[in-house]
Amino acid sequence: MFNDACLSRNKLIHEAKSTFLVSRINENLEKKSLFKVVDSFLIKKPQLALPNHDSLPELAERFSAFFTEKVNNIRVALEVLACNVVRDFAPYRGNSFSVFKPVSVSEILVLIKSCPC
């Protein structure tokens, strides 16, 4: 008798869930809203938890110190990389473009039409 009652209750719960989910899906037929609804059914979002702290100002100071140290470490690493960069570039030996001749619209059209698609 108890097992029958449990089975009956589970069946009713399953039917109620199914009815609820079908109605929610039918209410949101657009892709974006449908995805949000289905996502809310399937994926449990973790609760955001703050680290252990005695006071919020202390926690804010810890965050500030952490990110300040992180930025300083990145700056030091970039300075080390900048010191190791080879700065001995060979000078450019090609033609220099110091004088430009104006072009007409028709010359540009001919150039564009001659390019392969």
MIDOSE-1310 file (N, C-alpha, C; in nm, 2 decimals, decimal comma, always signed):
residues 117
mfnd	+0,08/-0,12/+0,00/+0,00/+0,00/+0,00/+0,09/+0,13/+0,00; +0,19/+0,13/+0,09/+0,28/+0,24/+0,09/+0,35/+0,26/-0,04; +0,40/+0,15/-0,10/+0,47/+0,16/-0,23/+0,38/+0,21/-0,34; +0,25/+0,17/-0,34/+0,16/+0,22/-0,44/+0,13/+0,37/-0,42
acls	+0,13/+0,41/-0,30/+0,11/+0,55/-0,27/+0,23/+0,63/-0,32; +0,35/+0,58/-0,30/+0,47/+0,65/-0,34/+0,48/+0,65/-0,50; +0,44/+0,54/-0,56/+0,44/+0,54/-0,71/+0,34/+0,64/-0,76; +0,22/+0,64/-0,70/+0,12/+0,74/-0,74/+0,17/+0,88/-0,73
rnkl	+0,23/+0,91/-0,61/+0,28/+1,04/-0,59/+0,38/+1,08/-0,69; +0,48/+0,99/-0,71/+0,59/+1,02/-0,81/+0,53/+1,04/-0,95; +0,43/+0,96/-0,98/+0,37/+0,98/-1,12/+0,30/+1,12/-1,13; +0,23/+1,16/-1,02/+0,17/+1,30/-1,02/+0,28/+1,41/-1,03
ihea	+0,39/+1,39/-0,95/+0,49/+1,49/-0,96/+0,55/+1,50/-1,10; +0,58/+1,38/-1,16/+0,63/+1,38/-1,29/+0,54/+1,45/-1,39; +0,41/+1,42/-1,38/+0,31/+1,48/-1,47/+0,31/+1,63/-1,45; +0,31/+1,68/-1,33/+0,31/+1,82/-1,30/+0,43/+1,89/-1,35
kstf	+0,55/+1,83/-1,34/+0,67/+1,88/-1,39/+0,66/+1,89/-1,54; +0,62/+1,78/-1,60/+0,61/+1,78/-1,75/+0,51/+1,89/-1,80; +0,40/+1,90/-1,74/+0,30/+2,00/-1,78/+0,36/+2,14/-1,76; +0,43/+2,17/-1,65/+0,49/+2,30/-1,63/+0,60/+2,33/-1,73
lvsr	+0,69/+2,23/-1,76/+0,79/+2,25/-1,86/+0,74/+2,27/-2,00; +0,64/+2,20/-2,04/+0,58/+2,21/-2,17/+0,51/+2,35/-2,18; +0,45/+2,40/-2,08/+0,38/+2,53/-2,08/+0,49/+2,64/-2,09; +0,60/+2,63/-2,02/+0,70/+2,73/-2,02/+0,77/+2,73/-2,16
inen	+0,79/+2,62/-2,22/+0,85/+2,61/-2,35/+0,76/+2,67/-2,45; +0,63/+2,64/-2,44/+0,53/+2,69/-2,54/+0,51/+2,84/-2,53; +0,54/+2,90/-2,41/+0,53/+3,04/-2,39/+0,65/+3,11/-2,45; +0,76/+3,05/-2,47/+0,88/+3,11/-2,52/+0,93/+3,04/-2,65
lekk	+0,87/+3,07/-2,76/+0,90/+3,00/-2,88/+1,01/+3,07/-2,96; +1,05/+3,19/-2,93/+1,16/+3,25/-2,99/+1,29/+3,19/-2,94; +1,39/+3,18/-3,03/+1,51/+3,10/-3,00/+1,58/+3,15/-2,87; +1,59/+3,28/-2,86/+1,67/+3,34/-2,75/+1,60/+3,31/-2,62
slfk	+1,47/+3,34/-2,61/+1,40/+3,32/-2,49/+1,38/+3,17/-2,45; +1,36/+3,09/-2,56/+1,35/+2,95/-2,54/+1,48/+2,89/-2,48; +1,60/+2,94/-2,53/+1,73/+2,89/-2,48/+1,74/+2,93/-2,33; +1,70/+3,05/-2,30/+1,71/+3,10/-2,16/+1,62/+3,01/-2,06
vvds	+1,50/+2,98/-2,11/+1,41/+2,89/-2,03/+1,47/+2,75/-2,01; +1,51/+2,69/-2,12/+1,57/+2,56/-2,11/+1,70/+2,56/-2,03; +1,78/+2,66/-2,05/+1,90/+2,68/-1,97/+1,87/+2,68/-1,82; +1,77/+2,76/-1,78/+1,73/+2,77/-1,64/+1,68/+2,63/-1,59
flik	+1,63/+2,55/-1,67/+1,59/+2,41/-1,62/+1,71/+2,32/-1,60; +1,80/+2,33/-1,69/+1,91/+2,23/-1,70/+2,03/+2,26/-1,62; +2,07/+2,39/-1,62/+2,20/+2,43/-1,56/+2,17/+2,50/-1,42; +2,22/+2,44/-1,32/+2,21/+2,50/-1,19/+2,33/+2,60/-1,18
kpql	+2,29/+2,73/-1,15/+2,39/+2,83/-1,14/+2,45/+2,82/-1,00; +2,59/+2,82/-0,99/+2,65/+2,82/-0,85/+2,62/+2,95/-0,78; +2,61/+2,93/-0,65/+2,59/+3,05/-0,56/+2,73/+3,12/-0,55; +2,73/+3,25/-0,57/+2,85/+3,33/-0,56/+2,88/+3,34/-0,41
alpn	+3,00/+3,31/-0,37/+3,04/+3,31/-0,23/+3,16/+3,40/-0,21; +3,15/+3,49/-0,11/+3,26/+3,57/-0,08/+3,36/+3,50/+0,00; +3,49/+3,53/+0,00/+3,59/+3,47/+0,08/+3,56/+3,50/+0,23; +3,61/+3,42/+0,32/+3,59/+3,44/+0,46/+3,65/+3,58/+0,50
hdsl	+3,57/+3,65/+0,58/+3,62/+3,79/+0,62/+3,55/+3,83/+0,75; +3,61/+3,92/+0,82/+3,55/+3,97/+0,94/+3,47/+4,09/+0,92; +3,51/+4,17/+0,81/+3,43/+4,29/+0,78/+3,44/+4,32/+0,63; +3,34/+4,39/+0,58/+3,35/+4,42/+0,44/+3,46/+4,51/+0,40
pela	+3,49/+4,61/+0,48/+3,61/+4,70/+0,45/+3,74/+4,62/+0,44; +3,75/+4,52/+0,53/+3,87/+4,44/+0,53/+3,88/+4,36/+0,40; +3,76/+4,30/+0,36/+3,76/+4,23/+0,24/+3,79/+4,31/+0,12; +3,74/+4,43/+0,11/+3,77/+4,53/+0,01/+3,91/+4,56/+0,00
erfs	+3,98/+4,57/+0,11/+4,12/+4,60/+0,12/+4,20/+4,48/+0,06; +4,16/+4,36/+0,10/+4,22/+4,24/+0,05/+4,21/+4,23/-0,10; +4,09/+4,26/-0,16/+4,08/+4,26/-0,30/+4,17/+4,36/-0,37; +4,17/+4,48/-0,31/+4,25/+4,59/-0,36/+4,40/+4,55/-0,36
afft	+4,44/+4,50/-0,25/+4,59/+4,45/-0,24/+4,62/+4,34/-0,34; +4,53/+4,25/-0,36/+4,55/+4,14/-0,45/+4,56/+4,19/-0,60; +4,47/+4,28/-0,64/+4,47/+4,33/-0,78/+4,59/+4,43/-0,80; +4,62/+4,50/-0,70/+4,74/+4,59/-0,71/+4,86/+4,51/-0,73
ekvn	+4,88/+4,41/-0,65/+5,00/+4,32/-0,66/+5,00/+4,25/-0,80; +4,88/+4,21/-0,85/+4,88/+4,15/-0,98/+4,92/+4,24/-1,09; +4,87/+4,37/-1,08/+4,91/+4,47/-1,18/+5,06/+4,50/-1,18; +5,11/+4,51/-1,06/+5,25/+4,53/-1,04/+5,34/+4,42/-1,10
nirv	+5,29/+4,30/-1,07/+5,37/+4,18/-1,12/+5,37/+4,18/-1,28; +5,25/+4,22/-1,34/+5,24/+4,22/-1,48/+5,34/+4,33/-1,54; +5,34/+4,45/-1,47/+5,43/+4,55/-1,51/+5,58/+4,51/-1,51; +5,61/+4,44/-1,40/+5,75/+4,40/-1,39/+5,78/+4,30/-1,50
alev	+5,69/+4,21/-1,52/+5,71/+4,11/-1,63/+5,73/+4,17/-1,77; +5,65/+4,28/-1,79/+5,66/+4,35/-1,92/+5,79/+4,42/-1,93; +5,84/+4,48/-1,82/+5,96/+4,55/-1,82/+6,08/+4,45/-1,85; +6,07/+4,34/-1,79/+6,17/+4,23/-1,82/+6,17/+4,19/-1,97
lacn	+6,05/+4,18/-2,02/+6,04/+4,14/-2,16/+6,09/+4,25/-2,25; +6,06/+4,38/-2,21/+6,11/+4,49/-2,29/+6,26/+4,50/-2,30; +6,32/+4,46/-2,19/+6,47/+4,47/-2,18/+6,53/+4,36/-2,27; +6,46/+4,25/-2,29/+6,51/+4,14/-2,37/+6,48/+4,16/-2,52
vvrd	+6,41/+4,26/-2,56/+6,38/+4,28/-2,70/+6,50/+4,32/-2,78; +6,52/+4,26/-2,90/+6,63/+4,30/-2,98/+6,59/+4,43/-3,06; +6,67/+4,53/-3,04/+6,64/+4,66/-3,10/+6,73/+4,69/-3,22; +6,80/+4,59/-3,27/+6,89/+4,62/-3,38/+6,82/+4,58/-3,51
fapy	+6,74/+4,67/-3,56/+6,66/+4,65/-3,68/+6,75/+4,70/-3,80; +6,75/+4,62/-3,91/+6,82/+4,66/-4,03/+6,74/+4,78/-4,09; +6,81/+4,88/-4,14/+6,74/+4,99/-4,20/+6,67/+4,94/-4,33; +6,56/+5,01/-4,36/+6,48/+4,98/-4,49/+6,56/+5,03/-4,61
rgns	+6,58/+4,94/-4,71/+6,66/+4,97/-4,82/+6,58/+4,98/-4,95; +6,45/+4,97/-4,94/+6,37/+4,97/-5,06/+6,34/+5,12/-5,11; +6,26/+5,13/-5,21/+6,22/+5,26/-5,26/+6,14/+5,34/-5,15; +6,16/+5,46/-5,14/+6,08/+5,54/-5,05/+5,98/+5,62/-5,13
fsvf	+5,86/+5,63/-5,07/+5,75/+5,70/-5,13/+5,74/+5,84/-5,07; +5,81/+5,93/-5,14/+5,81/+6,07/-5,09/+5,73/+6,16/-5,17; +5,70/+6,12/-5,30/+5,62/+6,21/-5,39/+5,51/+6,12/-5,44; +5,39/+6,18/-5,43/+5,27/+6,11/-5,48/+5,20/+6,19/-5,59
kpvs	+5,16/+6,12/-5,69/+5,10/+6,18/-5,80/+4,95/+6,16/-5,79; +4,86/+6,26/-5,80/+4,72/+6,24/-5,79/+4,67/+6,15/-5,89; +4,57/+6,07/-5,86/+4,50/+5,98/-5,95/+4,36/+6,02/-5,98; +4,31/+5,98/-6,09/+4,17/+6,02/-6,12/+4,08/+5,90/-6,09
vsei	+3,95/+5,93/-6,08/+3,85/+5,83/-6,05/+3,85/+5,72/-6,16; +3,87/+5,76/-6,29/+3,88/+5,66/-6,39/+4,00/+5,56/-6,38; +4,11/+5,61/-6,33/+4,23/+5,53/-6,31/+4,20/+5,43/-6,20; +4,13/+5,47/-6,10/+4,10/+5,38/-5,98/+4,00/+5,27/-6,03
lvli	+3,90/+5,31/-6,11/+3,80/+5,22/-6,17/+3,87/+5,11/-6,25; +3,96/+5,15/-6,34/+4,04/+5,06/-6,42/+4,12/+4,96/-6,33; +4,18/+5,01/-6,23/+4,26/+4,93/-6,14/+4,17/+4,83/-6,07; +4,05/+4,87/-6,02/+3,96/+4,78/-5,95/+3,91/+4,68/-6,04
kscp	+3,87/+4,72/-6,16/+3,81/+4,62/-6,26/+3,92/+4,52/-6,30; +4,04/+4,55/-6,30/+4,15/+4,46/-6,34/+4,18/+4,36/-6,23; +4,14/+4,38/-6,11/+4,17/+4,29/-6,00/+4,08/+4,16/-6,01; +4,14/+4,05/-5,98/+4,05/+3,92/-5,99/+3,96/+3,92/-5,87
c	+3,84/+3,87/-5,89/+3,74/+3,87/-5,78/+3,77/+3,77/-5,68
